């Protein structure tokens, strides 16, 4: 258990990881740089089946990808490759 900003949490405190930058590559791959300094490869193609992410299948939209809210950074880290 830990307390942060006056709120008690039952789990262990972990470092927060965020996506710092995104570089779209070919074949729906992205090069992600995390706040930890790690650079990892992320495959977006499995997400294209979901309506919220379907617009990314358009090359011009995918090429304009940037860091915003959407996919949890923890998920992107877990599902990416060193």
PDB file of N, CA, C and O in Angstrom:
ATOM      1  N   UNK A   1       0.844  -1.178   0.000  1.00  0.00           N
ATOM      2  CA  UNK A   1       0.000   0.000   0.000  1.00  0.00           C
ATOM      3  C   UNK A   1       0.892   1.244   0.000  1.00  0.00           C
ATOM      4  O   UNK A   1       1.979   1.254   0.578  1.00  0.00           O
ATOM      5  N   UNK A   2       0.400   2.292  -0.666  1.00  0.00           N
ATOM      6  CA  UNK A   2       1.106   3.565  -0.632  1.00  0.00           C
ATOM      7  C   UNK A   2       0.094   4.704  -0.716  1.00  0.00           C
ATOM      8  O   UNK A   2      -1.041   4.507  -1.149  1.00  0.00           O
ATOM      9  N   UNK A   3       0.510   5.882  -0.305  1.00  0.00           N
ATOM     10  CA  UNK A   3      -0.349   7.067  -0.341  1.00  0.00           C
ATOM     11  C   UNK A   3       0.301   8.087  -1.246  1.00  0.00           C
ATOM     12  O   UNK A   3       1.490   8.381  -1.123  1.00  0.00           O
ATOM     13  N   UNK A   4      -0.500   8.630  -2.167  1.00  0.00           N
ATOM     14  CA  UNK A   4      -0.001   9.663  -3.080  1.00  0.00           C
ATOM     15  C   UNK A   4      -1.077  10.726  -3.214  1.00  0.00           C
ATOM     16  O   UNK A   4      -2.227  10.419  -3.528  1.00  0.00           O
ATOM     17  N   UNK A   5      -0.706  11.961  -2.978  1.00  0.00           N
ATOM     18  CA  UNK A   5      -1.638  13.088  -3.046  1.00  0.00           C
ATOM     19  C   UNK A   5      -2.857  12.864  -2.155  1.00  0.00           C
ATOM     20  O   UNK A   5      -3.976  13.226  -2.519  1.00  0.00           O
ATOM     21  N   UNK A   6      -2.632  12.267  -0.992  1.00  0.00           N
ATOM     22  CA  UNK A   6      -3.707  12.062  -0.038  1.00  0.00           C
ATOM     23  C   UNK A   6      -4.627  10.895  -0.349  1.00  0.00           C
ATOM     24  O   UNK A   6      -5.638  10.716   0.329  1.00  0.00           O
ATOM     25  N   UNK A   7      -4.302  10.099  -1.356  1.00  0.00           N
ATOM     26  CA  UNK A   7      -5.114   8.950  -1.736  1.00  0.00           C
ATOM     27  C   UNK A   7      -4.329   7.682  -1.429  1.00  0.00           C
ATOM     28  O   UNK A   7      -3.163   7.566  -1.806  1.00  0.00           O
ATOM     29  N   UNK A   8      -4.969   6.723  -0.741  1.00  0.00           N
ATOM     30  CA  UNK A   8      -4.325   5.448  -0.414  1.00  0.00           C
ATOM     31  C   UNK A   8      -4.605   4.446  -1.523  1.00  0.00           C
ATOM     32  O   UNK A   8      -5.752   4.271  -1.935  1.00  0.00           O
ATOM     33  N   UNK A   9      -3.544   3.781  -2.011  1.00  0.00           N
ATOM     34  CA  UNK A   9      -3.649   2.771  -3.051  1.00  0.00           C
ATOM     35  C   UNK A   9      -3.254   1.423  -2.477  1.00  0.00           C
ATOM     36  O   UNK A   9      -2.308   1.330  -1.695  1.00  0.00           O
ATOM     37  N   UNK A  10      -3.981   0.367  -2.865  1.00  0.00           N
ATOM     38  CA  UNK A  10      -3.728  -0.969  -2.334  1.00  0.00           C
ATOM     39  C   UNK A  10      -2.525  -1.636  -2.993  1.00  0.00           C
ATOM     40  O   UNK A  10      -1.897  -2.506  -2.390  1.00  0.00           O
ATOM     41  N   UNK A  11      -2.200  -1.246  -4.209  1.00  0.00           N
ATOM     42  CA  UNK A  11      -1.107  -1.892  -4.937  1.00  0.00           C
ATOM     43  C   UNK A  11       0.235  -1.235  -4.601  1.00  0.00           C
ATOM     44  O   UNK A  11       0.315  -0.338  -3.762  1.00  0.00           O
ATOM     45  N   UNK A  12       1.269  -1.702  -5.271  1.00  0.00           N
ATOM     46  CA  UNK A  12       2.597  -1.112  -5.120  1.00  0.00           C
ATOM     47  C   UNK A  12       2.739   0.063  -6.069  1.00  0.00           C
ATOM     48  O   UNK A  12       2.186   0.048  -7.169  1.00  0.00           O
ATOM     49  N   UNK A  13       3.469   1.067  -5.653  1.00  0.00           N
ATOM     50  CA  UNK A  13       3.709   2.213  -6.512  1.00  0.00           C
ATOM     51  C   UNK A  13       4.652   1.817  -7.640  1.00  0.00           C
ATOM     52  O   UNK A  13       5.659   1.148  -7.412  1.00  0.00           O
ATOM     53  N   UNK A  14       4.323   2.228  -8.842  1.00  0.00           N
ATOM     54  CA  UNK A  14       5.163   1.940 -10.003  1.00  0.00           C
ATOM     55  C   UNK A  14       5.522   3.247 -10.696  1.00  0.00           C
ATOM     56  O   UNK A  14       4.834   4.257 -10.543  1.00  0.00           O
ATOM     57  N   UNK A  15       6.601   3.211 -11.453  1.00  0.00           N
ATOM     58  CA  UNK A  15       6.973   4.378 -12.240  1.00  0.00           C
ATOM     59  C   UNK A  15       5.961   4.548 -13.363  1.00  0.00           C
ATOM     60  O   UNK A  15       5.561   3.579 -14.007  1.00  0.00           O
ATOM     61  N   UNK A  16       5.562   5.769 -13.587  1.00  0.00           N
ATOM     62  CA  UNK A  16       4.629   6.058 -14.670  1.00  0.00           C
ATOM     63  C   UNK A  16       5.426   6.164 -15.960  1.00  0.00           C
ATOM     64  O   UNK A  16       6.437   6.864 -16.027  1.00  0.00           O
ATOM     65  N   UNK A  17       4.957   5.461 -16.978  1.00  0.00           N
ATOM     66  CA  UNK A  17       5.627   5.517 -18.278  1.00  0.00           C
ATOM     67  C   UNK A  17       4.683   6.179 -19.266  1.00  0.00           C
ATOM     68  O   UNK A  17       3.492   5.872 -19.304  1.00  0.00           O
ATOM     69  N   UNK A  18       5.212   7.069 -20.047  1.00  0.00           N
ATOM     70  CA  UNK A  18       4.436   7.774 -21.064  1.00  0.00           C
ATOM     71  C   UNK A  18       5.152   7.657 -22.401  1.00  0.00           C
ATOM     72  O   UNK A  18       6.358   7.416 -22.461  1.00  0.00           O
ATOM     73  N   UNK A  19       4.392   7.831 -23.461  1.00  0.00           N
ATOM     74  CA  UNK A  19       4.972   7.884 -24.798  1.00  0.00           C
ATOM     75  C   UNK A  19       5.438   9.314 -25.014  1.00  0.00           C
ATOM     76  O   UNK A  19       4.651  10.254 -24.912  1.00  0.00           O
ATOM     77  N   UNK A  20       6.713   9.471 -25.310  1.00  0.00           N
ATOM     78  CA  UNK A  20       7.298  10.796 -25.501  1.00  0.00           C
ATOM     79  C   UNK A  20       7.221  11.230 -26.959  1.00  0.00           C
ATOM     80  O   UNK A  20       6.939  12.389 -27.261  1.00  0.00           O
ATOM     81  N   UNK A  21       7.478  10.271 -27.871  1.00  0.00           N
ATOM     82  CA  UNK A  21       7.393  10.597 -29.297  1.00  0.00           C
ATOM     83  C   UNK A  21       7.011   9.363 -30.100  1.00  0.00           C
ATOM     84  O   UNK A  21       7.198   8.224 -29.671  1.00  0.00           O
ATOM     85  N   UNK A  22       6.471   9.635 -31.278  1.00  0.00           N
ATOM     86  CA  UNK A  22       5.991   8.593 -32.191  1.00  0.00           C
ATOM     87  C   UNK A  22       6.552   8.862 -33.572  1.00  0.00           C
ATOM     88  O   UNK A  22       6.524   9.998 -34.047  1.00  0.00           O
ATOM     89  N   UNK A  23       7.062   7.825 -34.220  1.00  0.00           N
ATOM     90  CA  UNK A  23       7.513   7.945 -35.602  1.00  0.00           C
ATOM     91  C   UNK A  23       6.842   6.826 -36.406  1.00  0.00           C
ATOM     92  O   UNK A  23       7.216   5.662 -36.267  1.00  0.00           O
ATOM     93  N   UNK A  24       5.852   7.168 -37.250  1.00  0.00           N
ATOM     94  CA  UNK A  24       5.197   6.160 -38.081  1.00  0.00           C
ATOM     95  C   UNK A  24       6.185   5.584 -39.107  1.00  0.00           C
ATOM     96  O   UNK A  24       6.957   6.316 -39.725  1.00  0.00           O
ATOM     97  N   UNK A  25       6.141   4.272 -39.268  1.00  0.00           N
ATOM     98  CA  UNK A  25       6.978   3.562 -40.229  1.00  0.00           C
ATOM     99  C   UNK A  25       6.079   2.863 -41.239  1.00  0.00           C
ATOM    100  O   UNK A  25       4.869   3.089 -41.251  1.00  0.00           O
ATOM    101  N   UNK A  26       6.655   2.021 -42.083  1.00  0.00           N
ATOM    102  CA  UNK A  26       5.869   1.261 -43.051  1.00  0.00           C
ATOM    103  C   UNK A  26       5.144   0.110 -42.362  1.00  0.00           C
ATOM    104  O   UNK A  26       5.477  -0.274 -41.240  1.00  0.00           O
ATOM    105  N   UNK A  27       4.136  -0.435 -43.063  1.00  0.00           N
ATOM    106  CA  UNK A  27       3.400  -1.628 -42.619  1.00  0.00           C
ATOM    107  C   UNK A  27       2.772  -1.459 -41.239  1.00  0.00           C
ATOM    108  O   UNK A  27       2.750  -2.403 -40.449  1.00  0.00           O
ATOM    109  N   UNK A  28       2.265  -0.277 -40.946  1.00  0.00           N
ATOM    110  CA  UNK A  28       1.566   0.019 -39.699  1.00  0.00           C
ATOM    111  C   UNK A  28       2.415  -0.217 -38.452  1.00  0.00           C
ATOM    112  O   UNK A  28       1.909  -0.606 -37.400  1.00  0.00           O
ATOM    113  N   UNK A  29       3.695   0.024 -38.594  1.00  0.00           N
ATOM    114  CA  UNK A  29       4.607  -0.053 -37.455  1.00  0.00           C
ATOM    115  C   UNK A  29       4.933   1.374 -37.008  1.00  0.00           C
ATOM    116  O   UNK A  29       4.944   2.305 -37.814  1.00  0.00           O
ATOM    117  N   UNK A  30       5.195   1.522 -35.728  1.00  0.00           N
ATOM    118  CA  UNK A  30       5.593   2.810 -35.158  1.00  0.00           C
ATOM    119  C   UNK A  30       6.823   2.619 -34.302  1.00  0.00           C
ATOM    120  O   UNK A  30       6.983   1.597 -33.635  1.00  0.00           O
ATOM    121  N   UNK A  31       7.678   3.600 -34.327  1.00  0.00           N
ATOM    122  CA  UNK A  31       8.820   3.644 -33.436  1.00  0.00           C
ATOM    123  C   UNK A  31       8.428   4.580 -32.291  1.00  0.00           C
ATOM    124  O   UNK A  31       8.226   5.777 -32.497  1.00  0.00           O
ATOM    125  N   UNK A  32       8.325   4.024 -31.093  1.00  0.00           N
ATOM    126  CA  UNK A  32       7.888   4.794 -29.931  1.00  0.00           C
ATOM    127  C   UNK A  32       9.074   5.071 -29.019  1.00  0.00           C
ATOM    128  O   UNK A  32       9.889   4.186 -28.757  1.00  0.00           O
ATOM    129  N   UNK A  33       9.163   6.290 -28.545  1.00  0.00           N
ATOM    130  CA  UNK A  33      10.145   6.644 -27.530  1.00  0.00           C
ATOM    131  C   UNK A  33       9.369   6.920 -26.253  1.00  0.00           C
ATOM    132  O   UNK A  33       8.467   7.758 -26.225  1.00  0.00           O
ATOM    133  N   UNK A  34       9.734   6.198 -25.193  1.00  0.00           N
ATOM    134  CA  UNK A  34       9.057   6.340 -23.909  1.00  0.00           C
ATOM    135  C   UNK A  34       9.847   7.263 -22.996  1.00  0.00           C
ATOM    136  O   UNK A  34      11.033   7.506 -23.220  1.00  0.00           O
ATOM    137  N   UNK A  35       9.179   7.778 -21.961  1.00  0.00           N
ATOM    138  CA  UNK A  35       9.835   8.686 -21.027  1.00  0.00           C
ATOM    139  C   UNK A  35      10.970   8.011 -20.270  1.00  0.00           C
ATOM    140  O   UNK A  35      11.798   8.685 -19.659  1.00  0.00           O
ATOM    141  N   UNK A  36      11.012   6.691 -20.308  1.00  0.00           N
ATOM    142  CA  UNK A  36      12.117   5.956 -19.685  1.00  0.00           C
ATOM    143  C   UNK A  36      13.387   6.036 -20.538  1.00  0.00           C
ATOM    144  O   UNK A  36      14.467   5.643 -20.095  1.00  0.00           O
ATOM    145  N   UNK A  37      13.245   6.551 -21.768  1.00  0.00           N
ATOM    146  CA  UNK A  37      14.364   6.620 -22.698  1.00  0.00           C
ATOM    147  C   UNK A  37      14.400   5.451 -23.661  1.00  0.00           C
ATOM    148  O   UNK A  37      15.166   5.464 -24.625  1.00  0.00           O
ATOM    149  N   UNK A  38      13.580   4.439 -23.411  1.00  0.00           N
ATOM    150  CA  UNK A  38      13.555   3.270 -24.295  1.00  0.00           C
ATOM    151  C   UNK A  38      12.875   3.607 -25.618  1.00  0.00           C
ATOM    152  O   UNK A  38      11.897   4.353 -25.662  1.00  0.00           O
ATOM    153  N   UNK A  39      13.416   3.042 -26.690  1.00  0.00           N
ATOM    154  CA  UNK A  39      12.828   3.160 -28.016  1.00  0.00           C
ATOM    155  C   UNK A  39      12.359   1.763 -28.394  1.00  0.00           C
ATOM    156  O   UNK A  39      13.140   0.812 -28.378  1.00  0.00           O
ATOM    157  N   UNK A  40      11.063   1.643 -28.740  1.00  0.00           N
ATOM    158  CA  UNK A  40      10.490   0.328 -29.003  1.00  0.00           C
ATOM    159  C   UNK A  40       9.633   0.374 -30.263  1.00  0.00           C
ATOM    160  O   UNK A  40       9.140   1.430 -30.658  1.00  0.00           O
ATOM    161  N   UNK A  41       9.465  -0.787 -30.882  1.00  0.00           N
ATOM    162  CA  UNK A  41       8.694  -0.946 -32.104  1.00  0.00           C
ATOM    163  C   UNK A  41       7.292  -1.428 -31.753  1.00  0.00           C
ATOM    164  O   UNK A  41       7.132  -2.397 -31.011  1.00  0.00           O
ATOM    165  N   UNK A  42       6.284  -0.754 -32.281  1.00  0.00           N
ATOM    166  CA  UNK A  42       4.885  -1.081 -31.970  1.00  0.00           C
ATOM    167  C   UNK A  42       4.123  -1.340 -33.264  1.00  0.00           C
ATOM    168  O   UNK A  42       4.183  -0.548 -34.204  1.00  0.00           O
ATOM    169  N   UNK A  43       3.405  -2.464 -33.298  1.00  0.00           N
ATOM    170  CA  UNK A  43       2.605  -2.858 -34.457  1.00  0.00           C
ATOM    171  C   UNK A  43       1.158  -2.422 -34.238  1.00  0.00           C
ATOM    172  O   UNK A  43       0.482  -2.932 -33.344  1.00  0.00           O
ATOM    173  N   UNK A  44       0.688  -1.487 -35.048  1.00  0.00           N
ATOM    174  CA  UNK A  44      -0.658  -0.947 -34.915  1.00  0.00           C
ATOM    175  C   UNK A  44      -1.707  -1.847 -35.588  1.00  0.00           C
ATOM    176  O   UNK A  44      -2.890  -1.758 -35.262  1.00  0.00           O
ATOM    177  N   UNK A  45      -1.288  -2.704 -36.515  1.00  0.00           N
ATOM    178  CA  UNK A  45      -2.244  -3.452 -37.339  1.00  0.00           C
ATOM    179  C   UNK A  45      -3.299  -4.235 -36.556  1.00  0.00           C
ATOM    180  O   UNK A  45      -4.434  -4.298 -37.029  1.00  0.00           O
ATOM    181  N   UNK A  46      -3.016  -4.842 -35.387  1.00  0.00           N
ATOM    182  CA  UNK A  46      -4.091  -5.537 -34.670  1.00  0.00           C
ATOM    183  C   UNK A  46      -5.230  -4.615 -34.221  1.00  0.00           C
ATOM    184  O   UNK A  46      -6.355  -5.071 -34.019  1.00  0.00           O
ATOM    185  N   UNK A  47      -4.941  -3.330 -34.069  1.00  0.00           N
ATOM    186  CA  UNK A  47      -5.963  -2.382 -33.622  1.00  0.00           C
ATOM    187  C   UNK A  47      -6.912  -1.952 -34.730  1.00  0.00           C
ATOM    188  O   UNK A  47      -7.998  -1.444 -34.450  1.00  0.00           O
ATOM    189  N   UNK A  48      -6.519  -2.147 -35.976  1.00  0.00           N
ATOM    190  CA  UNK A  48      -7.296  -1.635 -37.104  1.00  0.00           C
ATOM    191  C   UNK A  48      -8.668  -2.293 -37.232  1.00  0.00           C
ATOM    192  O   UNK A  48      -9.530  -1.777 -37.943  1.00  0.00           O
ATOM    193  N   UNK A  49      -8.885  -3.416 -36.562  1.00  0.00           N
ATOM    194  CA  UNK A  49     -10.176  -4.097 -36.600  1.00  0.00           C
ATOM    195  C   UNK A  49     -11.234  -3.384 -35.756  1.00  0.00           C
ATOM    196  O   UNK A  49     -12.429  -3.642 -35.903  1.00  0.00           O
ATOM    197  N   UNK A  50     -10.790  -2.487 -34.873  1.00  0.00           N
ATOM    198  CA  UNK A  50     -11.707  -1.772 -33.999  1.00  0.00           C
ATOM    199  C   UNK A  50     -12.090  -0.430 -34.625  1.00  0.00           C
ATOM    200  O   UNK A  50     -11.218   0.294 -35.105  1.00  0.00           O
ATOM    201  N   UNK A  51     -13.381  -0.090 -34.628  1.00  0.00           N
ATOM    202  CA  UNK A  51     -13.836   1.141 -35.283  1.00  0.00           C
ATOM    203  C   UNK A  51     -13.096   2.405 -34.855  1.00  0.00           C
ATOM    204  O   UNK A  51     -12.856   3.287 -35.680  1.00  0.00           O
ATOM    205  N   UNK A  52     -12.737   2.504 -33.595  1.00  0.00           N
ATOM    206  CA  UNK A  52     -12.059   3.719 -33.112  1.00  0.00           C
ATOM    207  C   UNK A  52     -10.699   3.916 -33.772  1.00  0.00           C
ATOM    208  O   UNK A  52     -10.234   5.048 -33.906  1.00  0.00           O
ATOM    209  N   UNK A  53     -10.052   2.812 -34.189  1.00  0.00           N
ATOM    210  CA  UNK A  53      -8.719   2.895 -34.771  1.00  0.00           C
ATOM    211  C   UNK A  53      -8.709   2.683 -36.280  1.00  0.00           C
ATOM    212  O   UNK A  53      -7.658   2.800 -36.910  1.00  0.00           O
ATOM    213  N   UNK A  54      -9.872   2.370 -36.875  1.00  0.00           N
ATOM    214  CA  UNK A  54      -9.964   2.107 -38.312  1.00  0.00           C
ATOM    215  C   UNK A  54      -9.411   3.251 -39.175  1.00  0.00           C
ATOM    216  O   UNK A  54      -8.803   2.965 -40.206  1.00  0.00           O
ATOM    217  N   UNK A  55      -9.587   4.517 -38.813  1.00  0.00           N
ATOM    218  CA  UNK A  55      -9.026   5.587 -39.639  1.00  0.00           C
ATOM    219  C   UNK A  55      -7.511   5.499 -39.824  1.00  0.00           C
ATOM    220  O   UNK A  55      -6.976   6.017 -40.804  1.00  0.00           O
ATOM    221  N   UNK A  56      -6.824   4.851 -38.895  1.00  0.00           N
ATOM    222  CA  UNK A  56      -5.370   4.709 -39.027  1.00  0.00           C
ATOM    223  C   UNK A  56      -4.973   3.849 -40.218  1.00  0.00           C
ATOM    224  O   UNK A  56      -3.806   3.842 -40.610  1.00  0.00           O
ATOM    225  N   UNK A  57      -5.918   3.129 -40.797  1.00  0.00           N
ATOM    226  CA  UNK A  57      -5.613   2.313 -41.972  1.00  0.00           C
ATOM    227  C   UNK A  57      -5.403   3.177 -43.219  1.00  0.00           C
ATOM    228  O   UNK A  57      -4.902   2.694 -44.234  1.00  0.00           O
ATOM    229  N   UNK A  58      -5.785   4.450 -43.140  1.00  0.00           N
ATOM    230  CA  UNK A  58      -5.552   5.385 -44.242  1.00  0.00           C
ATOM    231  C   UNK A  58      -4.127   5.924 -44.125  1.00  0.00           C
ATOM    232  O   UNK A  58      -3.770   6.517 -43.107  1.00  0.00           O
ATOM    233  N   UNK A  59      -3.314   5.721 -45.159  1.00  0.00           N
ATOM    234  CA  UNK A  59      -1.889   6.096 -45.075  1.00  0.00           C
ATOM    235  C   UNK A  59      -1.629   7.528 -44.632  1.00  0.00           C
ATOM    236  O   UNK A  59      -0.704   7.770 -43.857  1.00  0.00           O
ATOM    237  N   UNK A  60      -2.422   8.480 -45.104  1.00  0.00           N
ATOM    238  CA  UNK A  60      -2.170   9.872 -44.727  1.00  0.00           C
ATOM    239  C   UNK A  60      -2.465  10.133 -43.252  1.00  0.00           C
ATOM    240  O   UNK A  60      -1.785  10.940 -42.617  1.00  0.00           O
ATOM    241  N   UNK A  61      -3.460   9.464 -42.713  1.00  0.00           N
ATOM    242  CA  UNK A  61      -3.776   9.622 -41.293  1.00  0.00           C
ATOM    243  C   UNK A  61      -2.719   8.927 -40.444  1.00  0.00           C
ATOM    244  O   UNK A  61      -2.268   9.474 -39.437  1.00  0.00           O
ATOM    245  N   UNK A  62      -2.323   7.724 -40.847  1.00  0.00           N
ATOM    246  CA  UNK A  62      -1.289   6.999 -40.097  1.00  0.00           C
ATOM    247  C   UNK A  62       0.023   7.791 -40.088  1.00  0.00           C
ATOM    248  O   UNK A  62       0.693   7.875 -39.058  1.00  0.00           O
ATOM    249  N   UNK A  63       0.380   8.359 -41.214  1.00  0.00           N
ATOM    250  CA  UNK A  63       1.640   9.116 -41.322  1.00  0.00           C
ATOM    251  C   UNK A  63       1.634  10.358 -40.432  1.00  0.00           C
ATOM    252  O   UNK A  63       2.695  10.870 -40.075  1.00  0.00           O
ATOM    253  N   UNK A  64       0.441  10.847 -40.072  1.00  0.00           N
ATOM    254  CA  UNK A  64       0.336  12.044 -39.240  1.00  0.00           C
ATOM    255  C   UNK A  64       0.176  11.709 -37.754  1.00  0.00           C
ATOM    256  O   UNK A  64      -0.120  12.594 -36.951  1.00  0.00           O
ATOM    257  N   UNK A  65       0.367  10.455 -37.389  1.00  0.00           N
ATOM    258  CA  UNK A  65       0.192  10.038 -35.992  1.00  0.00           C
ATOM    259  C   UNK A  65       1.087  10.854 -35.073  1.00  0.00           C
ATOM    260  O   UNK A  65       2.222  11.182 -35.416  1.00  0.00           O
ATOM    261  N   UNK A  66       0.558  11.173 -33.903  1.00  0.00           N
ATOM    262  CA  UNK A  66       1.311  11.935 -32.919  1.00  0.00           C
ATOM    263  C   UNK A  66       0.895  11.482 -31.529  1.00  0.00           C
ATOM    264  O   UNK A  66      -0.055  10.714 -31.380  1.00  0.00           O
ATOM    265  N   UNK A  67       1.589  11.946 -30.535  1.00  0.00           N
ATOM    266  CA  UNK A  67       1.306  11.571 -29.151  1.00  0.00           C
ATOM    267  C   UNK A  67       0.055  12.310 -28.694  1.00  0.00           C
ATOM    268  O   UNK A  67       0.017  13.540 -28.669  1.00  0.00           O
ATOM    269  N   UNK A  68      -0.969  11.536 -28.333  1.00  0.00           N
ATOM    270  CA  UNK A  68      -2.206  12.058 -27.774  1.00  0.00           C
ATOM    271  C   UNK A  68      -2.818  10.968 -26.916  1.00  0.00           C
ATOM    272  O   UNK A  68      -2.309   9.849 -26.866  1.00  0.00           O
ATOM    273  N   UNK A  69      -3.908  11.295 -26.243  1.00  0.00           N
ATOM    274  CA  UNK A  69      -4.625  10.269 -25.485  1.00  0.00           C
ATOM    275  C   UNK A  69      -5.242   9.284 -26.456  1.00  0.00           C
ATOM    276  O   UNK A  69      -5.569   9.649 -27.585  1.00  0.00           O
ATOM    277  N   UNK A  70      -5.402   8.065 -26.043  1.00  0.00           N
ATOM    278  CA  UNK A  70      -5.982   7.029 -26.879  1.00  0.00           C
ATOM    279  C   UNK A  70      -5.663   5.673 -26.306  1.00  0.00           C
ATOM    280  O   UNK A  70      -6.421   5.142 -25.494  1.00  0.00           O
ATOM    281  N   UNK A  71      -4.563   5.113 -26.715  1.00  0.00           N
ATOM    282  CA  UNK A  71      -4.134   3.816 -26.195  1.00  0.00           C
ATOM    283  C   UNK A  71      -3.312   4.067 -24.941  1.00  0.00           C
ATOM    284  O   UNK A  71      -2.453   4.949 -24.921  1.00  0.00           O
ATOM    285  N   UNK A  72      -3.573   3.300 -23.907  1.00  0.00           N
ATOM    286  CA  UNK A  72      -2.816   3.451 -22.660  1.00  0.00           C
ATOM    287  C   UNK A  72      -1.335   3.203 -22.924  1.00  0.00           C
ATOM    288  O   UNK A  72      -0.983   2.208 -23.559  1.00  0.00           O
ATOM    289  N   UNK A  73      -0.470   4.081 -22.453  1.00  0.00           N
ATOM    290  CA  UNK A  73       0.963   3.903 -22.694  1.00  0.00           C
ATOM    291  C   UNK A  73       1.492   2.591 -22.131  1.00  0.00           C
ATOM    292  O   UNK A  73       2.432   2.016 -22.680  1.00  0.00           O
ATOM    293  N   UNK A  74       0.899   2.113 -21.040  1.00  0.00           N
ATOM    294  CA  UNK A  74       1.322   0.834 -20.474  1.00  0.00           C
ATOM    295  C   UNK A  74       1.057  -0.304 -21.452  1.00  0.00           C
ATOM    296  O   UNK A  74       1.852  -1.237 -21.564  1.00  0.00           O
ATOM    297  N   UNK A  75      -0.071  -0.218 -22.162  1.00  0.00           N
ATOM    298  CA  UNK A  75      -0.432  -1.232 -23.157  1.00  0.00           C
ATOM    299  C   UNK A  75       0.524  -1.161 -24.338  1.00  0.00           C
ATOM    300  O   UNK A  75       0.980  -2.190 -24.836  1.00  0.00           O
ATOM    301  N   UNK A  76       0.823   0.040 -24.781  1.00  0.00           N
ATOM    302  CA  UNK A  76       1.739   0.193 -25.911  1.00  0.00           C
ATOM    303  C   UNK A  76       3.126  -0.318 -25.538  1.00  0.00           C
ATOM    304  O   UNK A  76       3.809  -0.913 -26.372  1.00  0.00           O
ATOM    305  N   UNK A  77       3.546  -0.096 -24.305  1.00  0.00           N
ATOM    306  CA  UNK A  77       4.847  -0.598 -23.871  1.00  0.00           C
ATOM    307  C   UNK A  77       4.825  -2.121 -23.816  1.00  0.00           C
ATOM    308  O   UNK A  77       5.735  -2.775 -24.324  1.00  0.00           O
ATOM    309  N   UNK A  78       3.799  -2.683 -23.208  1.00  0.00           N
ATOM    310  CA  UNK A  78       3.691  -4.138 -23.062  1.00  0.00           C
ATOM    311  C   UNK A  78       3.654  -4.849 -24.412  1.00  0.00           C
ATOM    312  O   UNK A  78       4.235  -5.923 -24.572  1.00  0.00           O
ATOM    313  N   UNK A  79       2.960  -4.236 -25.392  1.00  0.00           N
ATOM    314  CA  UNK A  79       2.764  -4.866 -26.687  1.00  0.00           C
ATOM    315  C   UNK A  79       3.825  -4.477 -27.729  1.00  0.00           C
ATOM    316  O   UNK A  79       3.713  -4.842 -28.899  1.00  0.00           O
ATOM    317  N   UNK A  80       4.839  -3.744 -27.301  1.00  0.00           N
ATOM    318  CA  UNK A  80       5.888  -3.330 -28.244  1.00  0.00           C
ATOM    319  C   UNK A  80       7.121  -4.201 -28.076  1.00  0.00           C
ATOM    320  O   UNK A  80       7.223  -5.003 -27.149  1.00  0.00           O
ATOM    321  N   UNK A  81       8.055  -4.017 -29.006  1.00  0.00           N
ATOM    322  CA  UNK A  81       9.276  -4.844 -29.052  1.00  0.00           C
ATOM    323  C   UNK A  81      10.500  -3.952 -28.909  1.00  0.00           C
ATOM    324  O   UNK A  81      10.550  -2.858 -29.472  1.00  0.00           O
ATOM    325  N   UNK A  82      11.503  -4.434 -28.139  1.00  0.00           N
ATOM    326  CA  UNK A  82      12.740  -3.639 -28.015  1.00  0.00           C
ATOM    327  C   UNK A  82      13.457  -3.483 -29.348  1.00  0.00           C
ATOM    328  O   UNK A  82      14.507  -2.844 -29.412  1.00  0.00           O
TER     329      UNK A  82
END
